């Protein structure tokens, strides 16, 4: 979704829509010529229930976004640990194989760091292609010695490389794991209903709307924060590959 991938755009759009909903609710109240304090029977129950449900949905969605953000951070740490462990295991191979594989692994780490830091989609496609190429080279580099000399040491190195490749797949899956569009639609619908009901009630005897912007602004800020946490590449809140950067610095001479 374009809006959820652009938190600032989502904030502006939601603020406009919710403020408009509140205003329409107030205009409908004025059209009915109801004096201040007079509302339909059961209105307070409907409004309170709608706002309570909206708060619950926002809270659950925020929890979903935080859990996905934590998952991305945990997989970055796991990926760095898998690469670091395999880099040490490779030293058990003959010197020629060790030098070749470790050189490829340093190149692989650079690509993984770029995966976390680059935002341009065209550049990301190039990084994904380069990552796949290096992965194929790494697997071939550990497979050939293991087939030529199937020892427990070779099996250990192959197992470690398998962990490295799997960790990249887990990381990619966590970046695809976003809040469902249906949750955003439901949350937006409840927000429009809630702000319209508040706008319907917030009018004084002179027909002036009171506190029109408060609820739309608060809800829009909540939407913005959820989108910030849920979007891996947009906004300010992003997963920084601290473990991969630290690993790269420790392995480079």
Residue pairs with C-beta under 8 A, 6 or more apart in sequence:
1 181
1 184
2 9
3 9
3 10
3 13
3 227
4 10
4 178
4 179
4 184
4 227
4 230
4 231
5 227
5 231
5 233
5 234
6 227
6 234
7 224
7 227
7 228
7 231
7 234
7 235
8 224
8 235
10 223
10 224
10 227
11 220
11 221
11 223
11 224
11 227
14 188
14 191
14 216
14 219
14 220
14 223
14 224
15 216
15 217
15 220
17 188
17 192
18 191
18 192
18 195
18 215
18 216
18 219
18 220
19 195
19 212
19 213
19 216
21 191
21 192
21 193
21 195
21 196
21 199
21 216
22 195
22 196
22 198
22 199
22 202
22 209
22 212
22 213
22 215
22 216
23 199
23 209
23 212
24 196
24 199
25 195
25 196
25 197
25 198
25 199
25 200
25 201
26 199
26 200
26 202
26 203
26 209
26 212
28 200
29 199
29 200
29 201
29 203
30 203
30 207
35 205
36 203
36 204
36 205
39 200
39 201
43 197
43 200
43 201
46 197
47 194
47 197
47 198
47 201
50 190
50 193
50 194
50 197
51 194
51 197
51 198
53 190
54 187
54 190
54 191
54 193
54 194
54 219
57 183
57 186
57 187
57 190
58 187
58 219
58 222
58 226
61 179
61 183
61 184
61 187
61 226
62 222
62 225
62 226
62 229
64 179
64 183
64 230
65 179
65 226
65 229
65 230
66 229
68 174
68 177
68 178
68 179
68 229
68 230
69 229
69 230
69 237
69 239
71 174
71 177
72 171
72 174
72 175
72 232
72 239
73 239
75 167
75 170
75 171
75 174
76 116
76 171
76 239
76 241
76 242
76 243
76 244
77 243
78 167
78 170
79 112
79 164
79 167
79 168
79 170
79 171
79 243
79 244
80 241
80 243
80 244
80 246
80 247
81 243
82 160
82 163
82 164
82 166
82 167
83 105
83 108
83 109
83 112
83 164
83 167
83 244
83 247
84 247
84 251
85 160
85 163
86 105
86 157
86 160
86 161
86 163
86 164
87 102
87 105
87 251
89 156
89 157
89 160
90 97
90 98
90 101
90 102
90 105
90 142
90 157
90 160
91 98
91 102
92 153
92 156
92 157
93 101
93 145
93 153
93 154
93 157
94 145
97 141
97 145
100 141
101 138
101 141
101 142
102 251
104 134
104 137
104 138
104 141
105 138
105 251
106 248
106 251
106 252
107 134
108 131
108 134
108 135
108 138
108 164
109 244
109 247
109 248
109 251
110 248
111 127
111 130
111 131
111 134
112 131
112 168
112 241
112 244
113 241
113 244
113 245
113 248
114 123
114 127
115 124
115 127
115 128
115 131
115 171
115 241
116 238
116 239
116 240
116 241
116 244
117 241
118 124
118 127
119 233
119 234
131 168
135 165
135 168
138 161
138 164
138 165
139 161
139 165
142 154
142 157
142 158
142 161
143 158
145 154
145 157
146 154
146 155
146 157
146 158
175 232
178 230
178 231
179 226
179 230
187 223
191 219
191 223
194 215
194 219
195 215
195 216
195 219
198 215
199 209
199 212
202 209
202 210
202 211
202 212
203 209
203 210
204 210
227 234
227 235
228 234
228 235
228 236
228 237
229 237
232 238
232 239
